[in-house]
Amino acid sequence: MANHKSSLKRIRANEAKRLRNRYQHKTTRTMVKKLRLTHDKVVATDLYQKVSSALDKLAKKNIIHKNKASNLKSKLAKLVNKIA
């Protein structure tokens, strides 16, 4: 167990950040799943905008790698464009 005040605070802060990152990552994965199951072009286009933005934010905060975000956005864009 940590002894210094600053290390105790760091432990608390790290736990709070971990939970926040986990929540944001899980929420984005759910949005991606919902987008993949959508068959309506208008809804898919709107949802793609939100998912794309969320992926960019995760990559910016290093929650996911920037290339992973880019690859996901690319695949989802192809999927949205394929919907008739």
Sequence and secondary structure as in RCSB ss.txt:
>XXXX:A:sequence
MANHKSSLKRIRANEAKRLRNRYQHKTTRTMVKKLRLTHDKVVATDLYQKVSSALDKLAKKNIIHKNKASNLKSK
LAKLVNKIA
>XXXX:A:secstr
   SHHHHHHHHHHHHHHHHHHHHHHHHHHHHHHHHH   HHHHHHHHHHHHHHHHHHHHTTSS HHHHHHHHHH
HHHHHHH  
